[in-house]
Amino acid sequence: MGTSIKNKERVLIGPVFDFEKEGGVSAKVGEKQIAIFYFESRNEWYACDNACPHTGDMVLSRGFLGDNNGEPKVVCPLHKRNFSLTSGDCLSGENYKVNVYPVIVENGSVYLEIDSSSGNNV
């Protein structure tokens, strides 16, 4: 599936041209759905769980992108909760959190770096 380095594994998601600029897409990795975001204006990539932790709806890949004092965020399109794409913390003052994943772009391909020792399939 990928290269293992210090319990980290790279998983190929797809070519860069498959990703929406200034938006998100979802990909199934193991048993999880991951939302991957490309901020073209910032030339930055982020990934987090696609499930809104409030209800479990698989919607964050369709969320609204923005920033909170320079920190990139996604806003759930259904519940309007804001999540940091760097820490996964809920920025709306509630005790919710999403997992975030490093994104690596190499040779025109997008990879996620996952913890292969976690046993949770992501």
C-alpha positions as semicolon CSV with decimal commas, in nm:
position;residue;x (nm);y (nm);z (nm)
1;M;0,000;0,000;0,000
2;G;0,284;0,246;0,068
3;T;0,624;0,308;0,221
4;S;0,655;0,263;0,598
5;I;0,887;0,506;0,778
6;K;0,882;0,526;1,161
7;N;0,527;0,383;1,183
8;K;0,414;0,626;0,914
9;E;0,276;0,503;0,588
10;R;0,214;0,699;0,269
11;V;-0,108;0,618;0,091
12;L;-0,153;0,732;-0,268
13;I;-0,482;0,917;-0,306
14;G;-0,462;1,035;-0,667
15;P;-0,321;1,285;-0,917
16;V;-0,323;1,655;-0,827
17;F;-0,555;1,738;-1,119
18;D;-0,834;1,529;-0,956
19;F;-0,859;1,778;-0,669
20;E;-1,086;2,080;-0,664
21;K;-0,904;2,412;-0,623
22;E;-1,016;2,600;-0,312
23;G;-1,230;2,304;-0,214
24;G;-1,238;1,949;-0,089
25;V;-1,285;1,592;-0,199
26;S;-1,331;1,273;0,000
27;A;-1,133;0,952;-0,026
28;K;-1,183;0,619;0,143
29;V;-0,870;0,504;0,326
30;G;-0,911;0,176;0,507
31;E;-1,247;0,197;0,679
32;K;-1,248;0,578;0,705
33;Q;-1,351;0,860;0,478
34;I;-1,095;1,139;0,470
35;A;-1,163;1,493;0,342
36;I;-0,870;1,644;0,149
37;F;-0,855;2,017;0,084
38;Y;-0,648;2,219;-0,160
39;F;-0,609;2,589;-0,081
40;E;-0,472;2,694;-0,421
41;S;-0,447;3,059;-0,312
42;R;-0,214;2,953;-0,026
43;N;-0,058;2,658;-0,211
44;E;-0,143;2,442;0,093
45;W;-0,302;2,101;0,138
46;Y;-0,489;1,967;0,442
47;A;-0,678;1,652;0,535
48;C;-0,915;1,558;0,815
49;D;-1,190;1,309;0,888
50;N;-1,484;1,356;0,653
51;A;-1,733;1,282;0,933
52;C;-1,868;1,578;1,127
53;P;-1,807;1,475;1,490
54;H;-2,134;1,641;1,591
55;T;-2,355;1,386;1,409
56;G;-2,124;1,159;1,208
57;D;-2,253;1,289;0,873
58;M;-1,991;1,248;0,596
59;V;-1,997;1,612;0,484
60;L;-1,677;1,797;0,575
61;S;-1,527;1,752;0,225
62;R;-1,814;1,972;0,103
63;G;-1,757;2,228;0,376
64;F;-1,667;2,593;0,338
65;L;-1,297;2,678;0,351
66;G;-1,163;2,983;0,528
67;D;-0,932;3,090;0,804
68;N;-0,949;3,199;1,164
69;N;-0,679;3,464;1,221
70;G;-0,463;3,294;0,957
71;E;-0,536;2,938;1,072
72;P;-0,699;2,734;0,792
73;K;-1,041;2,594;0,875
74;V;-1,335;2,407;0,731
75;V;-1,695;2,487;0,823
76;C;-1,942;2,199;0,832
77;P;-2,199;2,268;0,557
78;L;-2,483;2,129;0,770
79;H;-2,405;2,239;1,124
80;K;-2,181;2,544;1,072
81;R;-1,921;2,425;1,324
82;N;-1,567;2,539;1,242
83;F;-1,271;2,300;1,260
84;S;-0,901;2,386;1,245
85;L;-0,729;2,201;0,961
86;T;-0,400;2,210;1,151
87;S;-0,511;2,080;1,493
88;G;-0,860;1,940;1,428
89;D;-1,000;2,141;1,719
90;C;-1,350;2,285;1,701
91;L;-1,314;2,664;1,671
92;S;-1,682;2,719;1,755
93;G;-1,626;2,680;2,129
94;E;-1,758;2,325;2,155
95;N;-1,581;2,008;2,266
96;Y;-1,564;1,842;1,921
97;K;-1,251;1,743;1,731
98;V;-1,160;1,582;1,398
99;N;-0,844;1,386;1,323
100;V;-0,606;1,563;1,084
101;Y;-0,359;1,395;0,849
102;P;-0,042;1,520;0,677
103;V;-0,076;1,562;0,301
104;I;0,228;1,514;0,078
105;V;0,235;1,625;-0,285
106;E;0,512;1,468;-0,493
107;N;0,560;1,431;-0,866
108;G;0,202;1,537;-0,941
109;S;0,045;1,291;-0,695
110;V;-0,128;1,344;-0,361
111;Y;-0,051;1,116;-0,067
112;L;-0,176;1,098;0,290
113;E;0,062;1,010;0,568
114;I;-0,106;0,782;0,816
115;D;0,003;0,615;1,138
116;S;0,041;0,249;1,045
117;S;0,084;0,141;1,409
118;S;-0,246;0,285;1,534
119;G;-0,450;-0,018;1,437
120;N;-0,747;0,198;1,339
121;N;-0,700;0,153;0,963
122;V;-0,594;0,514;0,915
